[in-house]
Amino acid sequence: HAMKPWLAAGAVFAGALLAGVCWNVHGDDGPVGKEAVRAFMRGKLDSSRDVLEGLVTEDFALIENGADRMRSMSKKAQWNSIKTDRYLQYSQEFRRATEQLAKAGREKKIDAAALSWTQVTLCCVNCHRYARDVAMAGLNIPMDRLMSASITSPENER
């Protein structure tokens, strides 16, 4: 199957999005450091790539497994960076979207999977926009606790 233009655009956008905004978070045991956030974001990106590869090759196991990993990650301390009702709502929407994506993979429904992937991407866009707004306004989280963390390897930083 040829890759549909909207899927290609969505893939590029999702990859850029997942490589984007990260911030220092606090788990139950205190701050989660920059390296832990970097590793966490690398895992999200890897799962995202698996979903995209599954979509373009119709490898439904990759779609399902990538969606399941992303949903599982959304329950980790590194995910819970902002303690607001709105952030909780975004996280719940993400979990529902990844569940629908995994279901489409299990049921081998490529069009449903592509549509669900679009919904996952929109969830990410909306939540990351909100997180940037919170960071810029200094709402809920002191600015010194927010940071930008690259998901590139440390040796690539200059």
PyMOL commands that set and color helices and strands:
alter all, ss='L'
color gray80, all
select helices_A, chain A and resi 5-18+34-57+60-73+85-106+110-137+143-145+154-156
alter helices_A, ss='H'
color red, helices_A
select strands_A, chain A and resi 25-27+30-32
alter strands_A, ss='S'
color yellow, strands_A
deselect
rebuild
show_as cartoon
